[in-house]
């Protein structure tokens, strides 16, 4: 029987002039956000702060991860105007810190790395003071694609490992645990860009396996780690095996400290881009 969502994971619906303004700006620029498409529980909090996480290259994915609410379908061609529209939205929202993520585009030769680069370039033309964090797919470990990202020089490079090695193939059947680690290693070895990764808990992993993954991320040179509770988007997705208590999240914080990770956000409602500017500062 599915477990009931604990009270500490429930967020109120917030509808203010600020949240309406954010939605209008996104709608007028025809932009997607991971806030809406992935049903993020922190969406309204972020909107009240005049911010959102942009989702580029469409709102359908070429991979079918079993925890993700974004649908797996044949994607549309890239929108050449999207990078400019992203930059205009960043300007209109007055963002000092912008986070850009994407669906996985295995249909593109570079996985969309060039599109990420164009988005970064357009933002820097309009608002050069804005810090930019990108959360990318694995690009199948393509070194040329990762070099394109390095040349774009984002302020933070984020690629999520998502879950522990033992659960990885169940949750991400088209992904590869070692490939994700190698992506983080490549960025770290070939640039000075701070690297970041995140994982969900509640998919059947053990504390020992979480510690192993944190150790792997530390060895990959990962500077920032986020951990949050997995919440099942629908009955078609993987079931939650366990809701971690706030006290258990405190234990996870101690695990991160134990393996030597200095910068982290570890709480039940943490998502990879949640309060990203705070941890960057």
Secondary structure, 3 states (H helix, E strand, C coil): CCCCCCHHHCCCCCCCHHHHHHHHHHHHCCCEEHHHHCCCCCHHHHHHCCCCEEEECCCCECCCCCCCCCCECCCCCCCCCHHHHHHHHHHHHCCCEEEEEECCCCCCCCCCHHHHHHHHHHHHHHCCCCEEEEECCCHHHCHHHHHHHHHHCCCEEECCCECCHHHHHHHCCCCCHHHHHHHHHHHHHHCCCEEEEEEEECCCCCHHHHHHHHHHHHHCCCCEEEEEECCCCCCCCCCCCCCCCHHHHHHHHHHHHHHCCCEEEECCCCCCCCCHHHHHC
